[in-house]
Amino acid sequence: MDNTTSFTAVEGTNVMMTCPVYGRPEPDIKWYISSNPLTDIGISGSVLEIRNFTRDCGVPYMCIAKHNFTKSLNHTWKPITKFPPDVTANVDLHKFNRTSEGIYFSAKFSDEFKISCKITANPFYNVTWTKGDTWLANITYMDKNMPSINSNTDLSISYDFTFYLKPINLSEHIHNTSISSRLIDPDVFGEYRCIASNEYGNDEQIINIIQKFG
């Protein structure tokens, strides 16, 4: 036996891996993580259980079985970790103020602005931008396909927004999304939300644009 099995592991659940080897007498089984033995935490036996699995646990696990009458056998398990979105503001701290109540950006009338969010999620599925109670756009991005942007066509011309979504680290499942426009109408100032969701949950980030006078 010398093969590999890939499987889906959901963050926050308990994950169990069984070394598929049998014999009489029972073989001696040891577990390894990324080729390093797990002897420091006393892992042995045919079953390896990881409680409250996280994305940091998503590395290869290998069991090696030794028997007096046969050569050593091994099997590798490769978890593919699925987890809900984590959304953070991707902003220039020289331009934005971060407080306990949120993130604020001060701008003058007629200024151009751009606000961005960093999203970590697997699978990546859906992003929604809102301003107050107004829906602005919905963006989907699956695998390596181009993003599909569905914007609110009922908005007035003063909401001349440009929406953007791009992967910045596919191996870490990280994307960046942004919204940009020019502050040509008082209604453009206010609270913006970047909301990301997939089948495992959702998260959001609030960024406020307040008018700067003088």
MDAnalysis code that builds the backbone (N, CA, C; Angstrom):
import MDAnalysis as mda
import numpy as np

u = mda.Universe.empty(642, n_residues=214, atom_resindex=np.repeat(np.arange(214), 3), trajectory=True)
u.add_TopologyAttr("name", ["N", "CA", "C"] * 214)
u.add_TopologyAttr("resid", np.arange(1, 215))
u.add_TopologyAttr("resname", ["MET", "ASP", "ASN", "THR", "THR", "SER", "PHE", "THR", "ALA", "VAL", "GLU", "GLY", "THR", "ASN", "VAL", "MET", "MET", "THR", "CYS", "PRO", "VAL", "TYR", "GLY", "ARG", "PRO", "GLU", "PRO", "ASP", "ILE", "LYS", "TRP", "TYR", "ILE", "SER", "SER", "ASN", "PRO", "LEU", "THR", "ASP", "ILE", "GLY", "ILE", "SER", "GLY", "SER", "VAL", "LEU", "GLU", "ILE", "ARG", "ASN", "PHE", "THR", "ARG", "ASP", "CYS", "GLY", "VAL", "PRO", "TYR", "MET", "CYS", "ILE", "ALA", "LYS", "HIS", "ASN", "PHE", "THR", "LYS", "SER", "LEU", "ASN", "HIS", "THR", "TRP", "LYS", "PRO", "ILE", "THR", "LYS", "PHE", "PRO", "PRO", "ASP", "VAL", "THR", "ALA", "ASN", "VAL", "ASP", "LEU", "HIS", "LYS", "PHE", "ASN", "ARG", "THR", "SER", "GLU", "GLY", "ILE", "TYR", "PHE", "SER", "ALA", "LYS", "PHE", "SER", "ASP", "GLU", "PHE", "LYS", "ILE", "SER", "CYS", "LYS", "ILE", "THR", "ALA", "ASN", "PRO", "PHE", "TYR", "ASN", "VAL", "THR", "TRP", "THR", "LYS", "GLY", "ASP", "THR", "TRP", "LEU", "ALA", "ASN", "ILE", "THR", "TYR", "MET", "ASP", "LYS", "ASN", "MET", "PRO", "SER", "ILE", "ASN", "SER", "ASN", "THR", "ASP", "LEU", "SER", "ILE", "SER", "TYR", "ASP", "PHE", "THR", "PHE", "TYR", "LEU", "LYS", "PRO", "ILE", "ASN", "LEU", "SER", "GLU", "HIS", "ILE", "HIS", "ASN", "THR", "SER", "ILE", "SER", "SER", "ARG", "LEU", "ILE", "ASP", "PRO", "ASP", "VAL", "PHE", "GLY", "GLU", "TYR", "ARG", "CYS", "ILE", "ALA", "SER", "ASN", "GLU", "TYR", "GLY", "ASN", "ASP", "GLU", "GLN", "ILE", "ILE", "ASN", "ILE", "ILE", "GLN", "LYS", "PHE", "GLY"])
u.atoms.positions = np.array([
    [0.839, -1.196, 0.000],
    [0.000, 0.000, 0.000],
    [0.873, 1.245, 0.000],
    [0.696, 2.091, -0.984],
    [1.446, 3.345, -1.062],
    [0.648, 4.286, -1.946],
    [-0.341, 5.008, -1.371],
    [-1.195, 5.867, -2.176],
    [-1.668, 7.065, -1.374],
    [-2.429, 7.934, -2.044],
    [-2.876, 9.189, -1.450],
    [-4.376, 9.343, -1.628],
    [-5.038, 9.855, -0.593],
    [-6.468, 10.133, -0.640],
    [-6.703, 11.597, -0.307],
    [-7.390, 12.322, -1.189],
    [-7.797, 13.701, -0.911],
    [-9.242, 13.696, -0.426],
    [-9.546, 14.576, 0.526],
    [-10.902, 14.623, 1.059],
    [-11.218, 16.040, 1.519],
    [-12.509, 16.345, 1.633],
    [-12.964, 17.664, 2.072],
    [-13.097, 17.695, 3.585],
    [-12.516, 18.728, 4.198],
    [-12.618, 18.935, 5.643],
    [-13.187, 20.326, 5.887],
    [-14.261, 20.415, 6.652],
    [-14.919, 21.691, 6.922],
    [-14.383, 22.268, 8.225],
    [-13.971, 23.527, 8.176],
    [-13.415, 24.184, 9.360],
    [-14.434, 24.184, 10.497],
    [-13.946, 23.869, 11.708],
    [-14.804, 23.852, 12.880],
    [-15.404, 22.500, 13.197],
    [-15.229, 21.524, 12.309],
    [-15.761, 20.184, 12.552],
    [-14.645, 19.261, 13.037],
    [-15.033, 18.068, 13.475],
    [-14.061, 17.051, 13.856],
    [-13.761, 16.178, 12.641],
    [-12.490, 15.966, 12.364],
    [-12.059, 15.211, 11.188],
    [-11.370, 13.927, 11.643],
    [-11.749, 12.815, 11.019],
    [-11.181, 11.521, 11.380],
    [-10.563, 10.868, 10.151],
    [-9.339, 10.386, 10.299],
    [-8.641, 9.664, 9.238],
    [-8.265, 8.281, 9.753],
    [-8.510, 7.266, 8.942],
    [-8.222, 5.889, 9.327],
    [-7.165, 5.307, 8.405],
    [-6.128, 4.758, 8.990],
    [-5.073, 4.129, 8.200],
    [-5.600, 2.789, 7.670],
    [-5.754, 2.641, 6.356],
    [-6.399, 1.444, 5.794],
    [-5.447, 0.250, 5.691],
    [-5.040, -0.272, 6.849],
    [-4.144, -1.423, 6.856],
    [-4.575, -2.379, 7.968],
    [-4.512, -3.673, 7.687],
    [-4.949, -4.681, 8.648],
    [-3.946, -5.832, 8.635],
    [-3.926, -6.611, 9.699],
    [-3.034, -7.762, 9.737],
    [-3.079, -8.459, 11.083],
    [-2.529, -9.662, 11.114],
    [-2.391, -10.440, 12.340],
    [-0.949, -10.928, 12.433],
    [-0.245, -10.565, 13.485],
    [-0.683, -9.642, 14.539],
    [-0.859, -8.224, 13.994],
    [-1.507, -7.360, 14.779],
    [-1.767, -6.004, 14.320],
    [-0.458, -5.268, 14.047],
    [-0.388, -4.540, 12.927],
    [0.839, -3.805, 12.602],
    [1.034, -2.615, 13.529],
    [2.264, -2.171, 13.623],
    [2.600, -0.962, 14.387],
    [2.395, 0.241, 13.469],
    [1.493, 1.162, 13.853],
    [1.125, 2.293, 12.998],
    [1.563, 3.599, 13.648],
    [2.254, 4.421, 12.888],
    [2.666, 5.749, 13.330],
    [2.142, 6.788, 12.347],
    [1.834, 7.983, 12.876],
    [1.316, 9.075, 12.051],
    [2.355, 10.184, 11.920],
    [2.344, 10.822, 10.742],
    [3.269, 11.914, 10.452],
    [2.482, 13.072, 9.842],
    [2.931, 14.284, 10.131],
    [2.343, 15.479, 9.538],
    [3.437, 16.199, 8.761],
    [3.229, 16.340, 7.449],
    [4.245, 16.927, 6.570],
    [5.605, 16.274, 6.797],
    [5.601, 14.943, 6.894],
    [6.802, 14.105, 7.063],
    [7.412, 14.174, 8.456],
    [6.810, 14.927, 9.383],
    [7.318, 15.003, 10.753],
    [6.489, 14.098, 11.660],
    [7.131, 13.262, 12.484],
    [6.378, 12.338, 13.339],
    [5.554, 13.070, 14.388],
    [4.385, 12.510, 14.698],
    [3.502, 13.092, 15.702],
    [3.707, 12.451, 17.067],
    [4.879, 11.947, 17.320],
    [5.145, 11.267, 18.587],
    [5.109, 12.217, 19.772],
    [5.330, 13.530, 19.523],
    [5.366, 14.476, 20.637],
    [4.006, 14.660, 21.289],
    [2.924, 14.290, 20.577],
    [1.596, 14.374, 21.193],
    [0.970, 12.985, 21.318],
    [1.805, 11.969, 21.193],
    [1.349, 10.612, 21.476],
    [0.377, 10.035, 20.478],
    [0.488, 10.410, 19.199],
    [-0.423, 9.887, 18.193],
    [0.047, 8.518, 17.718],
    [-0.782, 7.512, 17.868],
    [-0.499, 6.177, 17.359],
    [-1.828, 5.468, 17.152],
    [-1.792, 4.285, 16.533],
    [-3.020, 3.563, 16.255],
    [-3.530, 3.865, 14.863],
    [-4.570, 3.152, 14.438],
    [-5.039, 3.253, 13.061],
    [-5.896, 4.480, 12.792],
    [-6.391, 5.166, 13.843],
    [-7.299, 6.299, 13.662],
    [-6.658, 7.583, 14.184],
    [-6.682, 8.622, 13.347],
    [-6.228, 9.954, 13.747],
    [-7.434, 10.880, 13.714],
    [-7.760, 11.497, 14.849],
    [-8.889, 12.427, 14.926],
    [-8.382, 13.818, 15.279],
    [-8.828, 14.814, 14.514],
    [-8.493, 16.214, 14.778],
    [-9.793, 16.940, 15.097],
    [-9.891, 17.458, 16.301],
    [-11.096, 18.160, 16.713],
    [-11.001, 19.644, 16.378],
    [-12.136, 20.219, 16.025],
    [-12.211, 21.637, 15.662],
    [-11.184, 21.969, 14.574],
    [-11.293, 21.280, 13.466],
    [-10.361, 21.410, 12.348],
    [-10.336, 22.854, 11.845],
    [-9.137, 23.390, 11.584],
    [-8.983, 24.740, 11.048],
    [-8.206, 24.681, 9.740],
    [-8.182, 25.807, 9.023],
    [-7.451, 25.845, 7.748],
    [-5.957, 25.621, 7.949],
    [-5.443, 25.933, 9.158],
    [-4.029, 25.681, 9.443],
    [-3.722, 24.190, 9.531],
    [-4.762, 23.386, 9.710],
    [-4.576, 21.930, 9.779],
    [-4.569, 21.291, 8.394],
    [-4.768, 22.081, 7.353],
    [-4.901, 21.538, 6.005],
    [-3.584, 21.176, 5.353],
    [-2.845, 20.265, 5.956],
    [-1.562, 19.790, 5.434],
    [-1.634, 18.271, 5.292],
    [-0.728, 17.654, 4.529],
    [-0.778, 16.195, 4.360],
    [-0.485, 15.445, 5.667],
    [-1.235, 14.369, 5.879],
    [-1.023, 13.467, 7.010],
    [-0.712, 12.081, 6.448],
    [0.283, 11.426, 7.012],
    [0.682, 10.115, 6.503],
    [0.763, 9.108, 7.640],
    [0.209, 7.930, 7.398],
    [0.373, 6.836, 8.354],
    [1.340, 5.817, 7.755],
    [2.214, 5.291, 8.587],
    [3.164, 4.253, 8.177],
    [2.930, 3.032, 9.056],
    [2.669, 1.909, 8.416],
    [2.393, 0.660, 9.133],
    [3.569, -0.295, 8.953],
    [4.058, -0.823, 10.074],
    [5.171, -1.770, 10.040],
    [4.702, -3.114, 10.589],
    [5.124, -4.180, 9.903],
    [4.726, -5.534, 10.282],
    [5.946, -6.435, 10.162],
    [6.034, -7.403, 11.044],
    [7.212, -8.275, 11.052],
    [7.368, -9.081, 9.769],
    [6.250, -9.327, 9.058],
    [6.297, -10.244, 7.925],
    [6.226, -9.546, 6.565],
    [6.071, -8.233, 6.562],
    [6.002, -7.502, 5.297],
    [6.810, -6.214, 5.411],
    [7.053, -5.581, 4.273],
    [7.732, -4.293, 4.293],
    [6.768, -3.215, 4.782],
    [7.307, -2.055, 5.138],
    [6.480, -0.953, 5.627],
    [5.519, -0.475, 4.541],
    [4.310, -0.149, 4.959],
    [3.290, 0.364, 4.057],
    [2.887, 1.757, 4.519],
    [2.515, 2.647, 3.579],
    [2.105, 3.988, 3.986],
    [0.936, 4.480, 3.153],
    [0.192, 5.402, 3.756],
    [-0.958, 6.019, 3.089],
    [-0.993, 7.486, 3.503],
    [-1.219, 8.385, 2.526],
    [-1.242, 9.827, 2.783],
    [-2.653, 10.370, 2.599],
    [-3.064, 11.205, 3.560],
    [-4.354, 11.890, 3.494],
    [-4.093, 13.373, 3.254],
    [-4.764, 13.948, 2.236],
    [-4.609, 15.372, 1.930],
    [-5.958, 16.075, 2.082],
    [-6.158, 16.792, 3.196],
    [-7.431, 17.497, 3.389],
    [-7.528, 18.754, 2.532],
    [-8.709, 18.983, 1.967],
    [-9.022, 20.229, 1.266],
    [-9.977, 20.994, 2.174],
    [-9.475, 22.039, 2.812],
    [-10.237, 22.724, 3.849],
    [-11.237, 23.708, 3.250],
    [-12.485, 23.596, 3.680],
    [-13.535, 24.532, 3.302],
    [-13.882, 25.382, 4.522],
    [-14.066, 26.699, 4.307],
    [-14.333, 27.571, 5.449],
    [-15.115, 28.803, 5.005],
    [-15.837, 29.432, 5.945],
    [-16.633, 30.617, 5.612],
    [-15.741, 31.824, 5.364],
    [-16.284, 32.882, 4.762],
    [-15.480, 34.068, 4.445],
    [-14.994, 34.808, 5.686],
    [-13.842, 35.421, 5.524],
    [-13.288, 36.355, 6.500],
    [-13.004, 37.643, 5.737],
    [-13.682, 38.734, 6.102],
    [-13.589, 39.994, 5.359],
    [-12.914, 41.051, 6.221],
    [-11.893, 41.682, 5.681],
    [-11.209, 42.780, 6.361],
    [-11.056, 43.945, 5.392],
    [-10.969, 45.147, 5.936],
    [-10.778, 46.325, 5.092],
    [-9.347, 46.350, 4.580],
    [-9.201, 46.519, 3.292],
    [-7.883, 46.602, 2.669],
    [-7.642, 48.069, 2.325],
    [-7.224, 48.839, 3.346],
    [-7.187, 50.294, 3.198],
    [-5.808, 50.838, 3.531],
    [-5.552, 52.030, 3.024],
    [-4.344, 52.775, 3.347],
    [-4.593, 53.523, 4.654],
    [-3.886, 53.126, 5.714],
    [-4.139, 53.712, 7.030],
    [-3.762, 55.186, 7.105],
    [-3.024, 55.683, 6.106],
    [-2.720, 57.113, 6.087],
    [-3.939, 57.928, 5.651],
    [-4.890, 57.260, 4.998],
    [-6.082, 57.950, 4.512],
    [-7.328, 57.600, 5.320],
    [-7.298, 56.460, 6.009],
    [-8.463, 55.997, 6.745],
    [-8.191, 56.022, 8.240],
    [-9.247, 56.201, 9.016],
    [-9.160, 56.162, 10.474],
    [-9.877, 54.916, 10.977],
    [-9.199, 54.142, 11.804],
    [-9.783, 52.926, 12.356],
    [-10.126, 53.168, 13.827],
    [-11.399, 53.017, 14.185],
    [-11.849, 53.185, 15.559],
    [-12.595, 51.931, 15.990],
    [-13.004, 51.908, 17.258],
    [-13.755, 50.761, 17.765],
    [-15.115, 50.641, 17.095],
    [-15.602, 51.737, 16.498],
    [-16.908, 51.736, 15.844],
    [-16.825, 51.460, 14.348],
    [-15.612, 51.353, 13.812],
    [-15.493, 51.061, 12.392],
    [-14.358, 51.828, 11.742],
    [-14.381, 51.853, 10.425],
    [-13.341, 52.507, 9.639],
    [-13.951, 53.703, 8.922],
    [-13.271, 54.844, 9.020],
    [-13.789, 56.081, 8.463],
    [-12.791, 56.678, 7.478],
    [-13.327, 57.225, 6.404],
    [-12.526, 57.878, 5.378],
    [-13.103, 59.268, 5.159],
    [-12.288, 60.297, 5.383],
    [-12.734, 61.675, 5.191],
    [-12.335, 62.151, 3.800],
    [-13.283, 62.740, 3.087],
    [-13.010, 63.209, 1.731],
    [-13.779, 64.489, 1.466],
    [-13.229, 65.299, 0.585],
    [-13.887, 66.534, 0.197],
    [-14.810, 66.290, -0.991],
    [-15.758, 67.187, -1.132],
    [-16.679, 67.135, -2.261],
    [-15.889, 67.186, -3.566],
    [-16.217, 66.327, -4.500],
    [-15.612, 66.159, -5.829],
    [-14.352, 65.294, -5.813],
    [-13.904, 64.847, -4.630],
    [-12.754, 63.942, -4.573],
    [-13.096, 62.586, -5.192],
    [-12.080, 61.924, -5.738],
    [-12.228, 60.529, -6.127],
    [-11.941, 59.652, -4.908],
    [-12.584, 58.504, -4.837],
    [-12.328, 57.611, -3.710],
    [-12.344, 56.166, -4.190],
    [-11.681, 55.315, -3.418],
    [-11.669, 53.879, -3.673],
    [-11.588, 53.170, -2.331],
    [-12.525, 52.273, -2.067],
    [-12.505, 51.487, -0.841],
    [-12.447, 50.010, -1.226],
    [-11.649, 49.251, -0.470],
    [-11.384, 47.861, -0.829],
    [-11.540, 46.944, 0.374],
    [-11.861, 45.690, 0.084],
    [-11.940, 44.656, 1.110],
    [-11.139, 43.438, 0.664],
    [-10.462, 42.820, 1.623],
    [-9.766, 41.561, 1.372],
    [-10.634, 40.425, 1.891],
    [-10.873, 39.439, 1.037],
    [-11.765, 38.333, 1.381],
    [-10.990, 37.024, 1.303],
    [-11.042, 36.259, 2.392],
    [-10.459, 34.923, 2.417],
    [-11.595, 33.931, 2.607],
    [-11.773, 33.021, 1.649],
    [-12.888, 32.072, 1.716],
    [-12.620, 30.902, 0.783],
    [-13.116, 29.733, 1.163],
    [-13.047, 28.559, 0.290],
    [-14.286, 27.686, 0.513],
    [-15.157, 27.552, -0.491],
    [-15.000, 28.134, -1.823],
    [-15.390, 29.609, -1.839],
    [-14.829, 30.337, -2.803],
    [-15.238, 31.725, -2.981],
    [-16.526, 31.727, -3.794],
    [-17.505, 32.519, -3.381],
    [-18.774, 32.454, -4.097],
    [-19.371, 33.813, -4.416],
    [-19.667, 34.637, -3.408],
    [-20.500, 35.801, -3.662],
    [-20.050, 37.011, -2.843],
    [-20.051, 38.190, -3.488],
    [-19.767, 39.461, -2.814],
    [-20.895, 40.432, -3.117],
    [-21.376, 41.111, -2.094],
    [-22.409, 42.127, -2.269],
    [-21.926, 43.447, -1.682],
    [-22.072, 44.524, -2.454],
    [-21.781, 45.869, -1.968],
    [-23.101, 46.598, -1.730],
    [-23.202, 47.264, -0.572],
    [-24.381, 48.077, -0.280],
    [-23.934, 49.429, 0.255],
    [-24.833, 50.405, 0.135],
    [-24.641, 51.709, 0.783],
    [-25.913, 52.000, 1.558],
    [-25.789, 52.020, 2.889],
    [-26.988, 52.137, 3.699],
    [-27.913, 50.964, 3.415],
    [-29.154, 51.257, 3.063],
    [-30.123, 50.214, 2.720],
    [-30.192, 49.955, 1.215],
    [-29.299, 50.582, 0.454],
    [-29.346, 50.467, -1.008],
    [-28.371, 49.417, -1.502],
    [-28.884, 48.467, -2.270],
    [-28.035, 47.455, -2.896],
    [-27.328, 48.067, -4.096],
    [-26.003, 47.902, -4.168],
    [-25.224, 48.488, -5.252],
    [-24.839, 47.471, -6.317],
    [-24.308, 46.326, -5.885],
    [-23.849, 45.340, -6.867],
    [-23.672, 43.987, -6.205],
    [-23.754, 42.963, -7.042],
    [-23.493, 41.590, -6.616],
    [-22.442, 41.006, -7.558],
    [-21.385, 40.412, -6.980],
    [-20.276, 39.893, -7.781],
    [-20.053, 38.435, -7.420],
    [-19.951, 37.586, -8.425],
    [-19.631, 36.180, -8.197],
    [-18.321, 35.853, -8.893],
    [-17.580, 34.940, -8.282],
    [-16.285, 34.546, -8.838],
    [-16.050, 33.094, -8.459],
    [-16.029, 32.212, -9.459],
    [-15.849, 30.794, -9.211],
    [-14.577, 30.311, -9.895],
    [-13.700, 29.645, -9.129],
    [-12.465, 29.075, -9.663],
    [-11.667, 30.152, -10.406],
    [-11.292, 29.875, -11.663],
    [-10.476, 30.822, -12.419],
    [-11.277, 31.563, -13.480],
    [-12.595, 31.514, -13.392],
    [-13.425, 32.221, -14.358],
    [-13.406, 33.720, -14.088],
    [-13.780, 34.498, -15.096],
    [-13.871, 35.935, -14.915],
    [-15.032, 36.255, -13.983],
    [-14.900, 37.297, -13.146],
    [-16.001, 37.644, -12.242],
    [-17.217, 38.138, -13.010],
    [-18.378, 37.798, -12.496],
    [-19.638, 38.260, -13.063],
    [-20.183, 39.360, -12.158],
    [-20.359, 40.575, -12.706],
    [-20.789, 41.728, -11.924],
    [-22.202, 42.120, -12.343],
    [-23.104, 42.097, -11.378],
    [-24.492, 42.498, -11.606],
    [-24.756, 43.732, -10.755],
    [-24.768, 44.914, -11.380],
    [-24.918, 46.160, -10.632],
    [-26.353, 46.661, -10.690],
    [-26.677, 47.542, -9.766],
    [-28.018, 48.110, -9.659],
    [-28.199, 49.188, -10.729],
    [-28.979, 48.891, -11.742],
    [-29.167, 49.834, -12.852],
    [-30.169, 50.933, -12.525],
    [-30.813, 50.853, -11.361],
    [-31.788, 51.875, -10.975],
    [-31.159, 53.037, -10.220],
    [-29.841, 52.982, -10.003],
    [-29.179, 54.068, -9.288],
    [-29.117, 55.318, -10.156],
    [-29.111, 56.480, -9.499],
    [-29.004, 57.734, -10.237],
    [-27.591, 57.899, -10.771],
    [-27.407, 58.847, -11.690],
    [-26.113, 59.060, -12.325],
    [-25.046, 59.478, -11.319],
    [-25.465, 60.028, -10.168],
    [-24.493, 60.460, -9.162],
    [-23.746, 59.273, -8.557],
    [-24.335, 58.063, -8.654],
    [-23.667, 56.856, -8.173],
    [-22.933, 56.192, -9.344],
    [-21.953, 56.860, -9.869],
    [-21.216, 56.338, -11.021],
    [-20.079, 55.450, -10.516],
    [-20.443, 54.252, -10.027],
    [-19.479, 53.381, -9.375],
    [-18.783, 52.462, -10.372],
    [-17.547, 52.115, -10.038],
    [-16.816, 51.062, -10.736],
    [-16.520, 49.959, -9.728],
    [-16.893, 48.722, -10.054],
    [-16.695, 47.596, -9.148],
    [-15.573, 46.704, -9.680],
    [-14.880, 46.063, -8.738],
    [-13.667, 45.332, -9.107],
    [-13.545, 44.106, -8.210],
    [-13.102, 43.007, -8.797],
    [-12.841, 41.792, -8.023],
    [-11.709, 41.030, -8.686],
    [-10.700, 40.641, -7.888],
    [-9.534, 39.975, -8.457],
    [-8.900, 39.057, -7.418],
    [-8.484, 37.850, -7.827],
    [-7.737, 36.996, -6.890],
    [-6.337, 37.557, -6.673],
    [-5.871, 37.560, -5.428],
    [-4.519, 38.043, -5.149],
    [-3.622, 36.934, -4.609],
    [-4.212, 35.823, -4.177],
    [-3.430, 34.664, -3.750],
    [-4.350, 33.449, -3.771],
    [-4.381, 32.743, -4.897],
    [-5.309, 31.624, -5.037],
    [-4.967, 30.469, -4.107],
    [-3.680, 30.254, -3.836],
    [-3.310, 29.149, -2.953],
    [-3.798, 29.387, -1.532],
    [-3.935, 30.670, -1.142],
    [-4.446, 31.015, 0.185],
    [-5.924, 31.404, 0.132],
    [-6.533, 31.312, -1.058],
    [-7.962, 31.598, -1.254],
    [-8.302, 33.046, -0.895],
    [-7.443, 33.983, -1.324],
    [-7.624, 35.397, -1.000],
    [-7.983, 36.178, -2.259],
    [-9.028, 37.010, -2.150],
    [-9.447, 37.890, -3.233],
    [-9.517, 39.325, -2.712],
    [-9.465, 40.260, -3.639],
    [-9.635, 41.666, -3.293],
    [-10.796, 42.225, -4.106],
    [-11.686, 42.946, -3.437],
    [-12.800, 43.590, -4.124],
    [-12.819, 45.066, -3.747],
    [-13.229, 45.912, -4.683],
    [-13.224, 47.343, -4.401],
    [-14.367, 48.034, -5.132],
    [-14.641, 49.246, -4.673],
    [-15.632, 50.114, -5.291],
    [-15.007, 51.504, -5.369],
    [-15.163, 52.175, -6.500],
    [-14.573, 53.497, -6.660],
    [-15.551, 54.414, -7.387],
    [-15.408, 55.711, -7.120],
    [-16.277, 56.696, -7.747],
    [-15.721, 58.079, -7.436],
    [-16.479, 59.107, -7.829],
    [-16.142, 60.485, -7.490],
    [-17.280, 61.052, -6.646],
    [-16.929, 61.795, -5.613],
    [-17.919, 62.336, -4.683],
    [-18.532, 63.607, -5.266],
    [-19.431, 63.416, -6.242],
    [-20.031, 64.555, -6.928],
    [-21.439, 64.850, -6.428],
    [-21.877, 64.115, -5.417],
    [-23.219, 64.311, -4.880],
    [-23.176, 63.988, -3.389],
    [-23.842, 64.767, -2.536],
    [-23.828, 64.474, -1.089],
    [-24.319, 63.071, -0.750],
    [-25.175, 62.497, -1.602],
    [-25.701, 61.163, -1.322],
    [-24.635, 60.073, -1.406],
    [-23.499, 60.386, -2.034],
    [-22.448, 59.378, -2.169],
    [-21.717, 59.170, -0.842],
    [-21.729, 60.184, 0.031],
    [-21.152, 60.009, 1.362],
    [-22.037, 59.064, 2.171],
    [-21.427, 58.347, 3.120],
    [-22.226, 57.473, 3.970],
    [-21.544, 56.151, 4.266],
    [-22.360, 55.178, 4.683],
    [-21.858, 53.879, 5.135],
    [-21.921, 52.848, 4.014],
    [-20.789, 52.208, 3.748],
    [-20.699, 51.163, 2.732],
    [-20.396, 49.826, 3.411],
    [-20.998, 48.777, 2.880],
    [-20.760, 47.433, 3.402],
    [-20.277, 46.516, 2.281],
    [-19.245, 45.754, 2.598],
    [-18.748, 44.699, 1.721],
    [-19.114, 43.374, 2.390],
    [-20.003, 42.605, 1.766],
    [-20.536, 41.382, 2.369],
    [-20.136, 40.185, 1.502],
    [-19.481, 39.209, 2.097],
    [-19.079, 37.996, 1.376],
    [-19.777, 36.796, 1.996],
    [-20.187, 35.855, 1.143],
    [-20.883, 34.671, 1.647],
    [-20.555, 33.457, 0.788],
    [-20.599, 32.294, 1.413],
    [-20.567, 31.021, 0.695],
    [-21.432, 30.037, 1.470],
    [-21.409, 28.776, 1.108],
    [-22.310, 27.801, 1.723],
    [-22.000, 27.542, 3.194],
    [-20.852, 28.039, 3.686],
    [-20.467, 27.780, 5.070],
    [-20.679, 28.974, 5.996],
    [-21.050, 30.139, 5.445],
    [-21.303, 31.289, 6.301],
    [-21.093, 32.598, 5.565],
    [-21.013, 33.696, 6.314],
    [-20.826, 35.012, 5.713],
    [-20.097, 35.930, 6.685],
    [-19.571, 37.020, 6.142],
    [-18.891, 38.025, 6.951],
    [-18.999, 39.348, 6.206],
    [-18.790, 40.458, 6.913],
    [-18.898, 41.761, 6.272],
    [-17.934, 42.752, 6.900],
    [-17.673, 43.824, 6.161],
    [-16.852, 44.932, 6.642],
    [-17.579, 46.229, 6.327],
    [-17.615, 47.132, 7.305],
    [-18.266, 48.432, 7.138],
    [-17.201, 49.513, 7.014],
    [-17.337, 50.356, 5.991],
    [-16.434, 51.490, 5.792],
    [-17.295, 52.734, 5.570],
    [-17.027, 53.774, 6.339],
    [-17.793, 55.012, 6.246],
    [-16.995, 56.092, 5.518],
    [-17.660, 56.799, 4.615],
    [-17.065, 57.961, 3.961],
    [-17.791, 59.195, 4.485],
    [-17.059, 60.063, 5.168],
    [-17.660, 61.259, 5.740],
    [-17.101, 62.493, 5.032],
    [-17.929, 63.515, 4.935],
    [-17.538, 64.706, 4.188],
    [-16.592, 65.569, 5.008],
    [-15.523, 65.990, 4.359],
    [-14.519, 66.835, 4.991],
    [-14.685, 68.259, 4.477],
    [-14.783, 69.197, 5.399],
    [-14.969, 70.597, 5.022],
    [-13.678, 71.380, 5.245],
    [-13.510, 72.403, 4.462],
    [-12.352, 73.266, 4.642],
    [-11.120, 72.782, 3.908],
])
